[in-house]
Amino acid sequence: MTTDIDLKGLVRTIPDHPKPGIMFRDITTLLGHATGLRESVEQLIAPFHNQRVEAVAGIEARGFILGGAAADRLRCGFVPIRKKGKLPHKAIGEDYELEYGVDVIEIHEDALSPGEPVLLVDDLIATGGTAVAAVKLLRRLKAEVVGAAFVIDLPDLGGCARLAELGVECHTLISFEGD
């Protein structure tokens, strides 16, 4: 199903959040729009329909919403990638840089089998720090990362280019280039 819906128009922009000079791209308005949500998920997974995908990995928190829906459509399992200390079982972690320091994301050490094809999903890619850390975690589990899909791309910040350096195809729906 492809509609003529303006997905970019469903994204709310909040100036100066969380600090002055930042234009925060809020997808909660898109998620709350039934047709917008459905169309976003369809477009996110479209490039991967002809590939073998056995799991979708979603990055906390909006990646859980989109990743869960994508996994359902692809008829596969969902694997959460969470902030440090949030997973209940034994996990492995990967550091990534923030503009104000370092943070850690984790995945259960038994979340995927070696060679299992997995699609990485999140709402937005900016500098790519979190996405790169997620790919490194997936590869430490010896999973095959078939690609990464994001609703929003901020191409001026280079996140998709960083994934490309790792050999990961980056698929995005909406670009806020220069915005």
Order of alpha helices (4+ residues) and beta strands (2+ residues): beta-beta-alpha-alpha-beta-alpha-beta-beta-beta-beta-alpha-beta-alpha-beta
